[in-house]
């Protein structure tokens, strides 16, 4: 089983909690993207990132001095945000860390796909960014089917905990003999499932922690997740999606 999650926009440098032990699989492609961003002037870069001046200046300077070969932060510790806060990998046991190293993969517009202890630098480049590279009109075209092929090289079961922005770069290539199971977290409201971004990010992080702490590797055991007041709803689920519902309205 391979578990896919999204990255976060905010990143930090943390070389101390865990050692980053290897370069990302697609680091040479990241260098191509780095050069493409560097070729932009400030106005073009800010338009690409769709952010305020403070963040644009920070990331413009980051790309100017970026050296991918000197990265020290493991990917799982580099991203900040609700999903990673609720995952809390810094307090994982050795067994849980071993579990995520084998099964967890972080999708990235810049690095493609990351293992938890791949060496990364802070960057800003979302998968949906309109960056033309060579003959590719955007990052979806740039990465093509390569991320999917990496995930399925030795596994035929993908558990999707990623946002649509990132999961679509995998889902469109799924072969008939590969299981692609999406987990949905929401509230039942007016006859349908409502999924809020904040709630989903928290629950996805909790789900990764639940899977790692219990070393789960089969679909049935995933249904036992009950964090944050969620429970598996069989009537709303099927072979392609597991739906977890909460009655909480405080997210």
The 8 nearest C-alpha neighbors of each residue, nearest first, counted from 0:
[[1, 156, 157, 102, 216, 154, 2, 158],
 [0, 2, 102, 157, 103, 158, 156, 3],
 [1, 3, 158, 103, 102, 157, 104, 159],
 [4, 2, 104, 159, 160, 105, 161, 103],
 [3, 5, 161, 160, 105, 106, 104, 2],
 [6, 4, 161, 106, 105, 162, 165, 7],
 [5, 7, 105, 107, 106, 78, 4, 8],
 [8, 6, 78, 9, 79, 80, 5, 10],
 [7, 9, 10, 123, 6, 78, 79, 125],
 [8, 10, 79, 7, 78, 80, 11, 123],
 [11, 9, 78, 77, 121, 79, 8, 7],
 [10, 12, 77, 121, 13, 78, 9, 79],
 [11, 13, 72, 77, 14, 121, 10, 120],
 [14, 12, 72, 15, 11, 77, 16, 76],
 [15, 13, 72, 71, 16, 18, 12, 17],
 [14, 16, 13, 17, 18, 72, 71, 12],
 [17, 15, 14, 13, 89, 18, 76, 72],
 [18, 16, 15, 19, 14, 73, 72, 76],
 [17, 19, 20, 14, 73, 15, 16, 116],
 [20, 18, 73, 116, 118, 117, 72, 71],
 [19, 21, 18, 116, 117, 118, 22, 73],
 [22, 20, 117, 118, 19, 23, 116, 73],
 [21, 23, 118, 117, 24, 26, 20, 119],
 [24, 22, 26, 117, 25, 113, 118, 21],
 [23, 25, 26, 22, 113, 112, 110, 27],
 [24, 26, 28, 27, 23, 110, 111, 29],
 [25, 27, 29, 23, 28, 24, 110, 30],
 [28, 26, 30, 29, 25, 31, 24, 23],
 [29, 27, 31, 30, 25, 26, 32, 110],
 [28, 30, 26, 32, 110, 27, 31, 109],
 [31, 29, 33, 27, 28, 32, 34, 26],
 [30, 32, 28, 34, 29, 33, 35, 27],
 [33, 31, 35, 29, 30, 34, 36, 28],
 [34, 32, 30, 36, 35, 31, 29, 37],
 [33, 35, 37, 31, 32, 36, 38, 30],
 [34, 36, 32, 38, 33, 37, 31, 132],
 [37, 35, 33, 38, 34, 39, 32, 44],
 [36, 38, 34, 39, 35, 33, 62, 63],
 [37, 39, 35, 36, 34, 40, 33, 44],
 [40, 38, 37, 36, 43, 44, 41, 35],
 [39, 41, 43, 42, 44, 38, 37, 36],
 [40, 42, 44, 43, 45, 39, 59, 55],
 [43, 41, 45, 44, 40, 46, 39, 47],
 [42, 44, 46, 40, 41, 45, 39, 47],
 [43, 45, 47, 41, 46, 42, 39, 40],
 [44, 46, 48, 42, 47, 55, 43, 49],
 [45, 47, 49, 43, 44, 48, 42, 50],
 [48, 46, 44, 45, 49, 128, 43, 129],
 [47, 49, 45, 46, 50, 44, 124, 128],
 [50, 48, 46, 47, 45, 51, 55, 44],
 [51, 49, 48, 55, 54, 45, 52, 46],
 [50, 52, 53, 54, 55, 49, 45, 56],
 [53, 51, 55, 54, 56, 50, 45, 57],
 [52, 54, 56, 55, 51, 57, 50, 58],
 [55, 53, 57, 56, 52, 51, 58, 50],
 [54, 56, 52, 58, 45, 57, 53, 59],
 [57, 55, 59, 53, 54, 58, 52, 60],
 [58, 56, 54, 60, 55, 59, 61, 53],
 [57, 59, 61, 55, 60, 56, 54, 62],
 [58, 60, 56, 62, 61, 57, 55, 63],
 [61, 59, 63, 58, 57, 62, 56, 64],
 [62, 60, 58, 59, 63, 64, 65, 57],
 [61, 63, 65, 59, 60, 64, 58, 37],
 [62, 64, 60, 61, 65, 59, 37, 58],
 [65, 63, 62, 61, 60, 66, 59, 37],
 [66, 64, 62, 61, 63, 67, 120, 33],
 [67, 65, 68, 69, 64, 70, 120, 62],
 [68, 66, 69, 70, 65, 120, 119, 30],
 [67, 69, 66, 70, 22, 118, 71, 119],
 [70, 68, 67, 66, 71, 120, 118, 119],
 [69, 71, 119, 120, 118, 67, 68, 72],
 [72, 70, 14, 118, 19, 69, 119, 73],
 [71, 73, 14, 13, 118, 119, 12, 19],
 [74, 72, 116, 19, 118, 117, 76, 75],
 [73, 75, 77, 115, 76, 117, 116, 119],
 [74, 76, 115, 73, 77, 116, 78, 88],
 [77, 75, 74, 73, 78, 13, 72, 88],
 [78, 76, 74, 11, 10, 75, 72, 12],
 [77, 79, 10, 7, 76, 9, 11, 6],
 [80, 78, 9, 10, 83, 7, 77, 84],
 [81, 79, 83, 82, 84, 7, 78, 9],
 [80, 82, 84, 201, 83, 200, 85, 79],
 [83, 81, 204, 200, 201, 85, 84, 80],
 [82, 84, 86, 85, 81, 80, 204, 79],
 [83, 85, 81, 87, 86, 82, 80, 79],
 [86, 84, 204, 87, 205, 82, 83, 201],
 [85, 87, 204, 83, 208, 205, 84, 88],
 [88, 86, 84, 85, 89, 83, 90, 91],
 [89, 87, 91, 90, 86, 75, 76, 96],
 [90, 88, 87, 91, 16, 76, 17, 86],
 [91, 89, 88, 87, 92, 86, 96, 93],
 [92, 90, 88, 95, 89, 96, 93, 87],
 [91, 93, 95, 94, 96, 90, 212, 97],
 [92, 94, 96, 95, 97, 91, 98, 90],
 [95, 93, 97, 92, 96, 98, 212, 91],
 [94, 96, 211, 98, 92, 97, 212, 93],
 [97, 95, 93, 98, 99, 94, 91, 100],
 [96, 98, 94, 100, 95, 99, 93, 101],
 [97, 99, 95, 96, 101, 100, 211, 102],
 [100, 98, 103, 102, 101, 96, 97, 211],
 [101, 99, 97, 98, 115, 102, 103, 96],
 [100, 102, 99, 98, 103, 97, 1, 114],
 [101, 103, 1, 99, 100, 2, 98, 0],
 [104, 102, 99, 2, 1, 100, 3, 101],
 [105, 103, 3, 114, 113, 2, 112, 106],
 [106, 104, 113, 4, 112, 5, 3, 6],
 [107, 105, 112, 5, 111, 4, 113, 6],
 [108, 106, 111, 110, 109, 112, 6, 105],
 [107, 109, 126, 125, 111, 124, 110, 138],
 [108, 110, 107, 29, 124, 111, 32, 125],
 [111, 109, 107, 29, 112, 108, 25, 26],
 [112, 110, 107, 108, 109, 106, 25, 146],
 [111, 113, 106, 105, 107, 110, 146, 104],
 [114, 112, 105, 104, 23, 117, 106, 115],
 [113, 115, 104, 117, 116, 100, 105, 103],
 [116, 114, 75, 74, 100, 117, 73, 113],
 [117, 115, 73, 19, 74, 114, 20, 118],
 [116, 118, 21, 73, 23, 22, 114, 74],
 [117, 119, 73, 19, 22, 70, 72, 71],
 [120, 118, 70, 72, 74, 73, 117, 71],
 [119, 121, 70, 122, 67, 72, 118, 71],
 [122, 120, 10, 11, 119, 12, 123, 77],
 [123, 121, 120, 124, 58, 61, 62, 10],
 [122, 124, 8, 58, 125, 121, 48, 109],
 [125, 123, 108, 109, 122, 128, 126, 48],
 [124, 126, 108, 128, 127, 123, 107, 109],
 [125, 127, 108, 128, 138, 165, 124, 107],
 [126, 128, 125, 129, 164, 138, 139, 137],
 [129, 127, 125, 126, 130, 47, 124, 138],
 [130, 128, 137, 127, 47, 131, 138, 136],
 [129, 131, 137, 128, 132, 138, 136, 47],
 [130, 132, 136, 137, 135, 129, 133, 134],
 [133, 131, 135, 134, 130, 35, 136, 141],
 [132, 134, 135, 131, 136, 141, 35, 31],
 [133, 135, 132, 136, 131, 141, 140, 137],
 [136, 134, 132, 141, 140, 133, 137, 131],
 [137, 135, 131, 134, 140, 132, 130, 138],
 [136, 138, 130, 131, 129, 140, 135, 139],
 [139, 137, 141, 140, 126, 142, 130, 108],
 [140, 138, 141, 142, 137, 143, 168, 126],
 [139, 141, 143, 135, 138, 142, 137, 136],
 [142, 140, 138, 135, 139, 143, 137, 132],
 [143, 141, 139, 140, 145, 138, 144, 146],
 [142, 144, 140, 141, 145, 139, 168, 146],
 [145, 143, 147, 146, 148, 142, 172, 169],
 [144, 146, 148, 147, 143, 142, 149, 111],
 [147, 145, 149, 148, 144, 112, 150, 111],
 [146, 148, 169, 150, 149, 144, 145, 151],
 [147, 149, 145, 151, 146, 150, 152, 144],
 [148, 150, 146, 152, 147, 151, 145, 112],
 [151, 149, 147, 148, 152, 146, 1, 154],
 [150, 152, 154, 148, 153, 149, 155, 147],
 [151, 153, 149, 150, 148, 154, 155, 147],
 [152, 154, 151, 155, 150, 149, 148, 0],
 [155, 153, 151, 156, 152, 0, 150, 1],
 [154, 156, 177, 151, 178, 157, 153, 0],
 [157, 155, 178, 0, 154, 177, 179, 1],
 [158, 156, 1, 179, 0, 2, 178, 159],
 [159, 157, 2, 180, 1, 181, 179, 3],
 [158, 160, 181, 3, 161, 180, 157, 2],
 [161, 159, 4, 3, 182, 203, 158, 181],
 [162, 160, 4, 5, 166, 159, 3, 165],
 [161, 163, 164, 165, 166, 5, 160, 4],
 [162, 164, 166, 165, 167, 161, 168, 5],
 [165, 163, 162, 166, 167, 127, 126, 168],
 [164, 166, 163, 167, 162, 168, 161, 5],
 [165, 167, 163, 169, 168, 161, 162, 170],
 [168, 166, 170, 169, 165, 163, 171, 164],
 [167, 169, 166, 165, 170, 139, 171, 143],
 [170, 168, 147, 167, 166, 171, 172, 146],
 [169, 171, 167, 173, 172, 166, 168, 179],
 [170, 172, 169, 173, 167, 168, 144, 166],
 [173, 171, 170, 169, 174, 144, 147, 168],
 [174, 172, 170, 171, 177, 175, 169, 179],
 [173, 175, 177, 176, 172, 178, 171, 170],
 [176, 174, 177, 173, 178, 179, 172, 155],
 [175, 177, 174, 178, 155, 173, 156, 179],
 [178, 176, 155, 174, 175, 156, 179, 173],
 [177, 179, 156, 157, 155, 180, 176, 239],
 [180, 178, 157, 156, 158, 239, 177, 181],
 [179, 181, 239, 158, 240, 159, 178, 157],
 [182, 180, 159, 240, 158, 239, 241, 183],
 [183, 181, 241, 240, 160, 242, 159, 180],
 [182, 184, 242, 243, 241, 181, 185, 240],
 [185, 183, 243, 199, 244, 242, 194, 182],
 [186, 184, 194, 193, 244, 192, 245, 243],
 [185, 187, 193, 244, 245, 192, 188, 246],
 [188, 186, 192, 191, 193, 190, 244, 185],
 [187, 189, 190, 191, 186, 192, 193, 185],
 [190, 188, 191, 187, 192, 193, 186, 185],
 [189, 191, 188, 187, 192, 193, 186, 235],
 [192, 190, 188, 187, 189, 193, 186, 185],
 [193, 191, 187, 186, 185, 188, 194, 190],
 [194, 192, 186, 185, 187, 191, 188, 195],
 [193, 195, 185, 184, 192, 186, 196, 199],
 [196, 194, 198, 197, 199, 193, 185, 250],
 [195, 197, 199, 198, 200, 194, 201, 162],
 [198, 196, 200, 199, 195, 201, 250, 81],
 [197, 199, 201, 195, 196, 200, 250, 202],
 [198, 200, 202, 196, 201, 197, 184, 203],
 [201, 199, 82, 203, 197, 202, 198, 81],
 [200, 202, 82, 198, 204, 81, 199, 203],
 [201, 203, 205, 199, 204, 200, 206, 198],
 [204, 202, 206, 200, 205, 201, 199, 82],
 [203, 205, 86, 82, 85, 207, 206, 201],
 [204, 206, 202, 208, 86, 85, 203, 207],
 [205, 207, 209, 203, 208, 204, 202, 210],
 [208, 206, 210, 204, 209, 205, 211, 86],
 [207, 209, 211, 205, 86, 206, 210, 212],
 [210, 208, 206, 212, 207, 211, 205, 213],
 [211, 209, 215, 207, 213, 208, 214, 212],
 [210, 212, 95, 214, 208, 213, 209, 98],
 [213, 211, 209, 95, 214, 210, 208, 91],
 [212, 214, 210, 211, 215, 209, 95, 208],
 [215, 213, 211, 210, 212, 98, 216, 95],
 [216, 214, 210, 213, 217, 220, 211, 221],
 [215, 217, 0, 214, 218, 220, 210, 221],
 [216, 218, 219, 220, 215, 221, 0, 156],
 [219, 217, 221, 220, 216, 222, 215, 180],
 [220, 218, 221, 217, 222, 223, 216, 215],
 [219, 221, 222, 223, 218, 217, 215, 216],
 [222, 220, 218, 223, 219, 224, 217, 215],
 [221, 223, 220, 224, 231, 219, 218, 241],
 [222, 224, 221, 220, 225, 231, 230, 219],
 [225, 223, 222, 221, 226, 230, 209, 206],
 [226, 224, 229, 230, 228, 223, 227, 231],
 [225, 227, 228, 229, 224, 205, 202, 206],
 [228, 226, 229, 225, 202, 245, 205, 247],
 [227, 229, 226, 245, 225, 230, 247, 246],
 [230, 228, 245, 225, 244, 227, 243, 226],
 [229, 231, 243, 225, 244, 232, 245, 224],
 [230, 232, 243, 222, 242, 233, 244, 229],
 [233, 231, 234, 243, 235, 242, 230, 236],
 [232, 234, 236, 235, 231, 242, 237, 241],
 [233, 235, 232, 236, 237, 242, 231, 241],
 [236, 234, 233, 232, 242, 237, 241, 240],
 [237, 235, 241, 233, 242, 240, 234, 232],
 [236, 238, 240, 239, 241, 235, 233, 234],
 [237, 239, 240, 180, 236, 241, 178, 179],
 [240, 238, 180, 237, 181, 179, 241, 178],
 [241, 239, 181, 180, 237, 236, 182, 238],
 [240, 242, 236, 182, 183, 181, 237, 243],
 [243, 241, 183, 236, 232, 231, 182, 184],
 [244, 242, 231, 184, 230, 232, 229, 183],
 [245, 243, 185, 229, 186, 230, 184, 232],
 [246, 244, 229, 186, 247, 228, 185, 230],
 [245, 247, 186, 248, 244, 228, 187, 229],
 [246, 248, 245, 249, 228, 250, 186, 227],
 [249, 247, 250, 246, 186, 245, 198, 185],
 [248, 250, 247, 198, 246, 197, 245, 227],
 [249, 198, 248, 197, 247, 195, 201, 196]]
